[in-house]
Amino acid sequence: MNVNLEIDIPESFHAHVDAAVMRLRYLHPSWEMSKEPGLVKVTNVAASDVPTVQREVNYAIYRERIRSEGAPLRELLLKSIMT
């Protein structure tokens, strides 16, 4: 049986949802994903896969936040090494 899943996203992560959803579409092309304010919707998910989908979506958004917030530090580090 397939279900439609709505995953609530905390406000502090909203800026990172677009990039995370794009990456997840690449990694999991069978997932039908859409984004709404404060939500990520994944449709047509097997009921047995719900915990995995929730984990993957949350992890991807968290990773995107870490990547984007760490970018200035990585750039500074590379500049200091290269000069």
C-alpha positions as CSV (number, residue, x, y, z in Angstrom):
1,M,0.0,0.0,0.0
2,N,1.3,3.4,-0.9
3,V,0.9,6.5,1.2
4,N,1.4,10.3,0.8
5,L,3.8,11.7,3.4
6,E,4.1,15.2,4.7
7,I,7.2,16.1,6.6
8,D,7.2,19.3,8.7
9,I,10.3,21.4,8.3
10,P,11.3,23.8,11.2
11,E,11.5,27.4,10.2
12,S,15.3,27.6,10.7
13,F,15.7,25.1,7.9
14,H,13.4,26.6,5.3
15,A,16.2,28.3,3.3
16,H,17.8,24.9,2.7
17,V,14.8,22.9,1.5
18,D,15.1,23.7,-2.2
19,A,18.6,22.4,-2.6
20,A,17.9,19.3,-0.5
21,V,14.8,18.4,-2.5
22,M,16.8,18.8,-5.7
23,R,19.5,16.5,-4.4
24,L,16.9,13.9,-3.2
25,R,15.2,13.9,-6.6
26,Y,18.5,12.9,-8.1
27,L,19.3,10.3,-5.5
28,H,15.7,8.8,-5.4
29,P,14.1,9.4,-8.8
30,S,11.1,7.2,-7.9
31,W,10.1,9.5,-5.1
32,E,7.6,12.2,-6.2
33,M,8.5,15.2,-4.1
34,S,7.1,18.7,-3.8
35,K,7.7,21.6,-1.5
36,E,5.2,23.8,0.3
37,P,5.8,26.4,3.0
38,G,7.0,24.5,6.0
39,L,6.4,21.1,4.4
40,V,8.0,18.6,2.1
41,K,5.5,16.3,0.5
42,V,6.6,12.8,-0.8
43,T,3.8,11.0,-2.6
44,N,3.4,7.4,-3.6
45,V,5.6,6.0,-0.9
46,A,5.4,2.4,0.2
47,A,4.1,2.3,3.8
48,S,7.1,0.2,4.8
49,D,9.5,2.9,3.5
50,V,8.0,5.8,5.5
51,P,10.6,5.9,8.2
52,T,13.4,5.7,5.6
53,V,11.9,8.5,3.6
54,Q,11.5,10.7,6.7
55,R,15.1,10.1,7.7
56,E,16.5,10.8,4.3
57,V,14.6,14.0,3.8
58,N,15.5,15.4,7.2
59,Y,19.2,14.3,6.8
60,A,19.4,15.9,3.3
61,I,18.0,19.2,4.6
62,Y,20.4,19.1,7.6
63,R,23.4,18.4,5.4
64,E,22.5,21.3,3.1
65,R,22.4,23.6,6.1
66,I,25.8,22.5,7.2
67,R,27.2,22.9,3.7
68,S,25.8,26.3,3.2
69,E,26.7,27.7,6.6
70,G,30.2,26.2,6.4
71,A,31.0,27.5,2.9
72,P,32.5,30.9,4.1
73,L,34.8,29.1,6.5
74,R,35.9,26.7,3.8
75,E,36.6,29.6,1.4
76,L,38.6,31.4,4.1
77,L,40.6,28.3,4.9
78,L,41.4,27.7,1.2
79,K,42.4,31.4,0.8
80,S,44.8,31.2,3.8
81,I,46.4,28.0,2.5
82,M,46.8,29.2,-1.1
83,T,48.4,32.5,-0.2
